[in-house]
Amino acid sequence: MPLYENDKNAQNRIKVKKEWKDAVVFGMDNTVEEIVAKINEKFKSSKKTVTVAFDGWYGIDWRSVIDRVQYAFSKTPLKPPFTNINSVFLSEERIAKYKKAFLSNDPSFGMVNTDGCIEDLMDQDAVQHLRSVLKNSGSDVRKRVHIVYGCGSAVPVLSDTYDIIFYFDTTKQSVLWKMWGGELFPFGADNPKQDYWWKEYYYCDFYLLNEQKHFALKQMDYYV
């Protein structure tokens, strides 16, 4: 896998249809405005609360994304509640116990988690509670928007409860830089994990993220 150290050797020039090119929005501010506009469009055409998922890969600066989205919504009558998907994950200790089977005692190799999924790391009672909240939001007389964000927000057990799914992606190299710098937020973590081990990513988390990404890309409405 190549590691791009600067913009020049990371350039990947491709040709796309004009209508595709014209449909792409560039820049953080423009993207956030478009996200809020799409949610507003759905809200205006809906007779119930609109449920939204912000799913994505490791390395997304969710705090910055949510701050900007909240600011954009402050200019509208809507003041949506935001739920961090971390609220349904197992404890750090139980997640570590799950991963231990894939790390091995070998200094250089582990065991690839080929059959796992992000739901393995979630508290199923908490997931079902969130699912119930999202499913029943349509009966809320306050008619509003509810946004769930973070890696794994649109896992299969929750995906059908959303009216709109956004998938946030990033280059894999940027994830490695954050991992090496102690700036990565792994599953369920509200703060960077300083001692996050590279084996966790290469042998477990990458495969959980990849499994979810392939699922989410088929379910999503918009790719960010």
C-alpha positions in Angstrom: 0.0 0.0 0.0 1.6 3.3 -1.0 2.1 6.0 1.6 1.6 9.5 0.2 3.7 12.1 1.9 2.6 15.2 -0.1 -0.1 16.4 -2.4 1.9 16.0 -5.6 2.5 12.2 -5.5 -1.1 11.7 -4.1 -2.7 13.2 -7.2 -5.0 10.8 -8.9 -6.5 12.3 -12.1 -9.6 10.6 -13.3 -12.3 11.4 -15.9 -16.0 11.6 -14.8 -19.2 12.5 -16.5 -20.1 16.2 -16.5 -23.3 15.5 -14.6 -21.4 13.7 -11.9 -18.8 16.4 -11.7 -21.5 19.1 -11.3 -23.1 17.1 -8.5 -20.0 17.1 -6.4 -19.6 19.7 -3.6 -16.1 20.9 -2.6 -14.9 22.4 0.6 -15.9 21.8 4.3 -18.2 24.8 4.6 -20.0 24.1 1.3 -20.3 20.4 2.2 -21.9 21.2 5.6 -24.3 23.6 4.0 -25.3 21.0 1.4 -25.7 18.4 4.2 -28.0 20.7 6.1 -29.9 21.6 2.9 -30.6 18.0 2.1 -31.8 17.3 5.6 -34.0 20.4 5.5 -35.5 19.2 2.2 -36.3 15.9 3.7 -37.8 17.5 6.8 -40.1 19.8 4.8 -41.4 16.9 2.8 -41.9 14.6 5.8 -44.8 14.3 8.2 -42.6 13.0 11.0 -39.2 13.3 12.6 -36.4 12.8 10.2 -33.7 10.4 11.4 -30.2 10.8 10.0 -27.0 8.8 10.3 -23.5 10.1 10.0 -21.5 6.9 9.6 -17.9 6.7 8.5 -14.3 5.4 8.7 -11.8 6.0 11.5 -10.0 9.4 11.4 -13.1 11.6 10.8 -13.0 14.7 13.1 -16.6 14.2 14.3 -16.3 17.0 16.8 -15.5 19.5 14.1 -18.2 18.0 11.8 -20.9 18.2 14.5 -19.9 21.7 15.6 -20.2 23.0 12.0 -23.5 21.2 11.4 -24.9 22.6 14.6 -23.8 26.1 13.6 -25.4 25.7 10.2 -28.6 24.5 11.8 -28.5 27.5 14.2 -29.5 29.6 11.1 -32.6 27.6 10.7 -35.7 26.9 12.9 -34.4 23.4 13.5 -32.3 22.5 16.5 -31.7 18.7 16.1 -30.5 16.5 19.0 -27.3 14.6 18.2 -26.6 11.1 19.6 -23.1 9.8 19.6 -23.1 6.2 18.6 -20.4 5.6 21.3 -23.3 5.5 23.7 -24.2 2.0 22.6 -20.7 0.5 22.6 -19.4 -2.0 25.2 -17.0 -0.8 27.8 -13.3 -0.3 26.9 -12.4 -3.4 28.9 -14.9 -5.6 27.1 -13.8 -4.3 23.7 -10.2 -5.0 24.6 -11.2 -8.6 25.6 -12.9 -9.1 22.2 -9.8 -7.8 20.3 -7.3 -9.9 22.3 -8.1 -13.0 20.3 -6.8 -11.3 17.2 -3.6 -9.7 18.5 -1.6 -12.9 19.4 1.7 -13.0 21.3 3.8 -12.8 18.1 5.6 -9.5 17.9 4.9 -9.0 14.2 1.7 -10.8 13.4 -1.8 -11.3 14.6 -4.9 -13.2 13.5 -7.2 -11.4 10.9 -10.7 -10.8 12.1 -12.4 -12.1 9.0 -15.9 -12.8 10.4 -16.5 -9.9 12.8 -18.7 -6.9 12.5 -19.0 -3.6 14.4 -22.1 -4.8 16.1 -19.9 -7.4 18.0 -18.6 -4.4 20.0 -22.0 -3.0 20.9 -24.2 -3.5 23.9 -27.3 -5.1 22.3 -29.7 -3.8 24.9 -28.4 -0.2 24.3 -28.7 -0.8 20.5 -32.3 -2.0 20.8 -33.1 1.1 23.0 -31.7 3.4 20.4 -33.5 1.5 17.6 -36.7 1.9 19.5 -36.1 5.7 20.0 -35.5 6.1 16.2 -38.4 3.9 15.1 -40.8 5.7 17.4 -39.6 9.2 16.6 -42.3 9.3 13.9 -44.9 9.7 16.6 -43.2 12.6 18.2 -45.6 15.6 17.9 -42.7 18.0 17.9 -41.6 16.9 14.3 -37.9 17.5 14.3 -34.6 16.0 13.1 -32.5 13.5 15.0 -28.9 12.8 14.0 -26.8 9.8 15.1 -23.1 10.1 14.4 -19.9 8.2 14.6 -18.3 5.0 13.2 -21.0 2.3 13.1 -24.0 4.6 13.3 -25.7 2.8 10.4 -24.9 -0.8 11.3 -27.4 -3.3 9.8 -29.6 -3.5 13.0 -30.1 0.3 12.8 -29.9 1.1 9.1 -33.6 0.7 8.4 -34.5 3.3 11.1 -32.9 6.2 9.1 -34.4 8.4 6.5 -31.0 9.7 5.3 -27.6 8.1 5.6 -24.4 10.0 5.0 -21.1 8.0 4.9 -17.9 10.0 5.8 -14.7 8.7 4.4 -11.0 9.6 4.5 -7.8 8.3 3.0 -6.3 5.3 4.8 -3.0 7.1 5.1 -4.5 9.9 7.2 -5.7 7.2 9.7 -2.2 5.8 10.0 -0.8 9.3 10.7 -3.4 9.7 13.5 -2.7 6.3 14.9 1.1 6.9 15.0 0.5 10.3 16.6 -1.8 9.0 19.4 -4.7 11.0 18.0 -7.0 8.1 16.9 -10.4 7.6 18.4 -11.1 3.9 18.3 -14.6 2.3 18.6 -16.5 3.6 21.6 -13.8 6.1 22.7 -14.7 9.7 23.4 -11.0 10.7 23.6 -7.9 9.6 21.6 -6.4 6.4 22.8 -2.7 7.1 23.4 -1.7 3.5 23.6 -3.8 2.3 20.6 -1.8 -0.6 19.2 -1.2 -0.9 15.5 -2.3 -4.6 15.7 -5.7 -3.4 16.7 -6.1 -1.7 13.4 -4.3 -4.1 11.0 -5.9 -7.3 12.4 -9.2 -6.3 13.8 -10.6 -2.7 13.4 -9.7 -2.3 9.8 -11.8 -5.4 8.9 -14.7 -4.3 11.0 -14.7 -0.9 9.4 -14.3 -2.4 5.9 -17.3 -4.8 6.5 -19.4 -1.9 7.6 -18.2 0.4 4.7 -19.2 -2.2 2.1 -22.7 -2.4 3.7 -23.1 1.3 4.2 -22.1 2.2 0.6 -25.1 0.1 -0.5 -27.4 1.8 2.0 -26.2 5.4 1.9 -27.8 8.4 0.3 -24.7 10.6 0.2 -20.9 10.0 0.3 -18.8 12.6 2.1 
